Amino acid sequence: MTKQITILIGTMTGNAQLVGQELELRFDGEGIQVETVDMDKLTPDIFGSDGIYLICTSTYGQGDVPDNARAFIESLISSKPNLKKIRYGLIALGDRTYAETFCFGGKRFDEVLQECGAERIGDILMHDASSGTMPEEEAADWSEGWLELCDRVMSAD
Ligand SMILES: Cc1cc2nc3c(=O)[nH]c(=O)nc-3n(C[C@H](O)[C@H](O)[C@H](O)COP(=O)(O)O)c2cc1C
């Protein structure tokens, strides 16, 4: 059973925050230790503890991460910490109207974390705001399969 999940939120107008709140409730109900933190003041030190991380971030500008995630992703790029022991899932919020940069904020985190050696569990969930579906509902459905994958990976250790 997955024991500890830290959800990291990159958001501008709160959708990713809602996703985090919904998942925190669900994970908590499954007896998982869960903590949700905004990326605002994060440094790479957040990856110091054991457990699994879930990145949940939207996309702004020309495919950028939201403002509150900018310093964090830049500190990862410049310090390039060794994250070989880190596993993470990824929820990217975007809008297909921005066809050239759909969900690029989440994809940027994926690239940077992979470059640091971290291992992604499962496929990226990409939510399309123009689809009319609620990101927190899609994320809750997605998280069921993702948690199973996490259990499988953890029990193979
Ligand atoms: C000014 C602006 C720029 C955006 N740029 C992009 C983009 O380049 N690519 C994308 O996939 N979505 C883009 N989006 C859509 C947001 O990422 C999407 O609405 C998301 O759900 C917002 O989540 P948040 O409230 O957590 O910030 C943009 C939205 C706004 C308002």
The ligand as an SDF file (V2000), in Angstrom:
LIG
                    3D

 31 33  0  0  0  0  0  0  0  0999 V2000
   -3.9790   33.6580  -20.3820 C   0  0  0  0  0  0  0  0  0  0  0  0
   -4.0750   32.1630  -20.4340 C   0  0  0  0  0  0  0  0  0  0  0  0
   -3.0810   31.4550  -21.1140 C   0  0  0  0  0  0  0  0  0  0  0  0
   -3.1530   30.0480  -21.2060 C   0  0  0  0  0  0  0  0  0  0  0  0
   -2.2030   29.3730  -21.9270 N   0  0  0  0  0  0  0  0  0  0  0  0
   -2.3160   28.0390  -22.0910 C   0  0  0  0  0  0  0  0  0  0  0  0
   -1.3960   27.3180  -22.9210 C   0  0  0  0  0  0  0  0  0  0  0  0
   -0.4570   27.8790  -23.4910 O   0  0  0  0  0  0  0  0  0  0  0  0
   -1.5720   25.9740  -23.0470 N   0  0  0  0  0  0  0  0  0  0  0  0
   -2.5810   25.2920  -22.4350 C   0  0  0  0  0  0  0  0  0  0  0  0
   -2.6860   24.0760  -22.6000 O   0  0  0  0  0  0  0  0  0  0  0  0
   -3.4820   25.9590  -21.6360 N   0  0  0  0  0  0  0  0  0  0  0  0
   -3.3690   27.2920  -21.4480 C   0  0  0  0  0  0  0  0  0  0  0  0
   -4.2750   27.9630  -20.6670 N   0  0  0  0  0  0  0  0  0  0  0  0
   -5.3690   27.2080  -20.0080 C   0  0  0  0  0  0  0  0  0  0  0  0
   -5.1320   26.9270  -18.5120 C   0  0  0  0  0  0  0  0  0  0  0  0
   -3.9340   26.1970  -18.3080 O   0  0  0  0  0  0  0  0  0  0  0  0
   -6.3340   26.1210  -17.9940 C   0  0  0  0  0  0  0  0  0  0  0  0
   -7.4740   26.9400  -18.0510 O   0  0  0  0  0  0  0  0  0  0  0  0
   -6.1670   25.5870  -16.5850 C   0  0  0  0  0  0  0  0  0  0  0  0
   -7.2720   24.7800  -16.2420 O   0  0  0  0  0  0  0  0  0  0  0  0
   -6.0210   26.6850  -15.5540 C   0  0  0  0  0  0  0  0  0  0  0  0
   -5.7330   26.0960  -14.3060 O   0  0  0  0  0  0  0  0  0  0  0  0
   -5.4010   26.9530  -12.9880 P   0  0  0  0  0  0  0  0  0  0  0  0
   -6.6830   27.6170  -12.5680 O   0  0  0  0  0  0  0  0  0  0  0  0
   -4.9700   25.9330  -11.9700 O   0  0  0  0  0  0  0  0  0  0  0  0
   -4.3110   27.9140  -13.2870 O   0  0  0  0  0  0  0  0  0  0  0  0
   -4.2200   29.3440  -20.5730 C   0  0  0  0  0  0  0  0  0  0  0  0
   -5.1980   30.0880  -19.8750 C   0  0  0  0  0  0  0  0  0  0  0  0
   -5.1290   31.4680  -19.8070 C   0  0  0  0  0  0  0  0  0  0  0  0
   -6.2260   32.2150  -19.0690 C   0  0  0  0  0  0  0  0  0  0  0  0
  1  2  1  0
  2  3  1  0
  2 30  2  0
  3  4  2  0
  4  5  1  0
  4 28  1  0
  5  6  2  0
  6  7  1  0
  6 13  1  0
  7  8  2  0
  7  9  1  0
  9 10  1  0
 10 11  2  0
 10 12  1  0
 12 13  2  0
 13 14  1  0
 14 15  1  0
 14 28  1  0
 15 16  1  0
 16 17  1  0
 16 18  1  0
 18 19  1  0
 18 20  1  0
 20 21  1  0
 20 22  1  0
 22 23  1  0
 23 24  1  0
 24 25  2  0
 24 26  1  0
 24 27  1  0
 28 29  2  0
 29 30  1  0
 30 31  1  0
M  END
$$$$
